[in-house]
């Protein structure tokens, strides 16, 4: 039996721990707590679950598997008497101009058709008739895809943590890992803030934006950026219910905005992907006045009925993306015993049901063709920048 330490109890860490336990390994998870951690990218009321990745067929194929996993998790949660935490509202992706070759929406549309899906094409009239919250005449093209929606992200992390404990996974939620323990060029454990050492055969670092603190060599390959998130309480909730207001992207490659229907607490979440602000994960985080002005301008152009909505909560969500925006799920080629599972917190949550499978395959050395895309690649640094058309939003 292999003893594995997982550093971090976010979506990467917990999904990995559960899969490793299922495969018969002994697993210890260390996290500073609480779970879900208020500063973690996994934490919030919702994250997008959608298949669309422009022309990238590999990601769509993975998301087809992940969506099956979300449906399976819903069955397990409801069978146990809990709430379903994935809501298949469908996803609407619409734009202000006619979709065209090379655009994120049109390339997504074509890939959906190629893989046998049946998205519904929308025009200006159908957008206005079906989605009354959208400003009439402003958006003229796009599509609705019924396979997709959102997950209640914070509650999903809570549910996975409960499941881990029920399966006798050792989960310590008061331990901040401060360093790796190495012997002869091999990582053999970690040290926590108390000075205690925890030994293992393998260490999986699933620390999100804090990855670069533990592994400084990756600080330039996996960078932390902050992105504004707003929770709005509409005066009139009716136009924002899921049947009229599904999970959406609003010309996202140009505006950066995406969002969610009214949730169980009467909140509409609107967030911005964009380039974000480079930030150290331990720095103070705050949504700026400029972010508020940008939001107001977007609402005026897109959802006028939200202009008078109360902003009930804001946060700066921290992504930990690689410069090519692909995941980093790989073994360190220079240090035995060290695996990193991170690099996609700007878009990784939607893959939650299969993240653990991918990482466990790395731990065990199980061949998996999907993992070549997520290999150890230190050549990925800041000069690569973001590819806005990829639209890896939450």
C-alpha positions, 0 to 999 in steps of 0.5 A, spaced: 500 500 500 502 506 497 502 512 502 500 518 499 500 525 502 495 530 498 497 538 500 490 542 499 483 540 500 480 544 494 477 541 488 484 538 486 486 535 492 479 532 495 478 529 488 485 526 488 484 523 495 478 520 494 480 516 487 487 514 491 483 511 496 478 508 492 484 504 488 487 502 495 492 507 497 493 510 504 491 517 504 493 523 508 490 530 506 493 536 509 490 543 509 490 550 513 482 550 513 477 551 514 474 547 508 472 550 504 477 555 505 475 562 504 480 564 499 481 558 495 479 558 488 474 552 489 470 556 494 464 560 492 456 559 490 457 557 483 462 554 478 460 553 470 459 546 468 460 546 460 462 542 454 464 548 450 472 549 449 472 553 442 476 548 437 479 544 443 476 537 442 481 534 447 477 538 452 470 537 450 472 530 450 474 530 457 468 534 459 463 529 456 466 524 461 466 530 467 459 531 465 457 524 466 461 524 473 456 530 475 450 526 474 453 520 477 455 525 483 448 528 483 445 521 484 449 519 489 448 525 493 440 525 492 440 517 494 444 519 501 438 524 502 442 530 500 441 536 495 443 535 488 449 540 487 449 540 479 444 544 476 443 542 469 440 549 467 443 549 460 448 554 457 447 560 453 453 563 449 451 569 445 455 575 442 453 582 439 455 580 432 454 574 427 458 568 429 464 567 425 470 562 424 475 563 429 471 566 434 470 562 441 462 561 440 462 559 433 468 554 434 464 551 440 458 550 436 462 547 430 465 542 435 459 540 438 456 538 432 462 534 430 461 530 436 454 529 435 451 534 440 445 538 438 446 545 440 440 550 438 442 556 434 439 563 437 438 569 433 436 576 435 428 574 435 429 568 439 434 571 444 429 577 446 423 572 446 426 567 451 431 571 455 427 577 457 433 579 462 438 581 456 437 587 453 433 587 447 437 588 440 444 588 443 445 580 442 444 577 435 447 570 435 449 564 439 446 558 441 443 554 447 446 547 449 442 543 454 448 539 456 451 544 462 449 548 467 453 550 474 455 546 480 454 549 487 462 549 488 463 551 496 457 546 497 461 541 493 467 541 496 464 540 503 460 534 500 467 531 498 470 533 504 465 529 508 465 523 503 473 523 504 472 522 512 466 517 511 471 513 507 476 514 513 481 518 509 485 522 514 484 529 513 487 534 517 484 541 516 489 545 521 495 544 518 499 549 513 504 545 509 510 550 509 515 545 506 517 539 502 522 534 506 527 531 501 532 525 502 537 524 496 533 528 491 527 524 493 521 528 496 519 523 502 514 528 506 512 535 508 513 539 514 507 543 517 507 550 521 508 546 527 514 543 525 511 536 525 514 532 519 509 527 515 512 522 511 510 519 505 511 515 499 508 520 494 507 527 495 501 530 491 501 538 491 494 540 490 495 547 493 492 552 487 495 559 487 500 557 493 503 552 488 509 556 487 510 557 495 512 550 495 515 549 489 519 556 487 521 553 480 514 553 478 512 560 480 513 563 473 509 557 470 503 557 474 501 564 476 496 567 481 491 572 478 485 575 481 478 576 478 472 580 480 466 576 482 459 580 484 453 577 487 447 581 486 440 581 489 435 583 483 429 587 485 425 583 481 427 575 481 423 573 475 427 574 469 433 571 472 430 564 474 434 558 471 428 557 465 429 564 463 436 565 465 441 559 464 448 559 465 451 564 460 457 567 457 456 574 454 460 575 448 466 572 453 472 573 449 470 580 448 467 582 455 470 577 459 463 576 463 459 570 464 454 568 470 449 564 473 441 564 474 438 566 480 440 561 486 436 558 492 438 564 496 436 569 491 442 571 488 445 572 481 452 571 480 456 575 475 464 575 474 469 577 469 474 572 466 479 577 463 487 578 464 486 579 471 491 582 476 497 578 478 497 578 485 501 574 491 496 569 494 497 571 501 496 579 499 489 582 501 484 582 496 479 587 494 474 588 488 476 595 486 472 601 484 474 600 477 471 593 477 465 596 480 464 601 474 466 596 469 460 591 472 455 597 471 457 599 464 456 591 462 449 591 466 447 597 463 449 594 456 446 587 457 442 586 463 438 593 465 434 590 470 440 588 475 442 596 475 438 597 481 440 590 484 444 590 491 451 588 491 450 583 496 457 580 496 464 581 492 470 577 492 477 577 488 477 570 485 484 567 485 486 563 479 492 559 478 493 558 471 499 556 467 501 560 461 498 556 456 492 555 460 492 547 460 492 543 467 499 541 470 498 534 472 505 531 472 510 528 476 517 532 477 522 529 472 527 531 477 525 529 484 522 522 485 516 522 489 513 529 487 507 530 483 503 537 482 496 537 480 494 544 479 494 549 473 487 550 471 483 553 477 481 558 472 477 553 469 478 546 472 472 546 477 468 543 472 472 537 471 472 535 478 469 528 477 475 526 473 481 530 476 482 525 481 482 520 476 487 524 472 492 525 478 491 518 480 494 515 474 500 520 474 501 517 481 500 510 479 504 511 472 498 508 469 498 510 461 493 516 460 493 519 453 490 525 456 496 527 460 500 528 455 497 535 454 498 536 462 505 534 462 511 537 466 513 543 462 517 548 465 518 552 458 511 555 459 513 562 462 510 569 463 512 571 456 506 566 453 501 570 456 493 568 455 490 566 449 483 570 450 479 566 445 480 560 449 475 563 454 477 558 460 472 562 465 469 559 471 
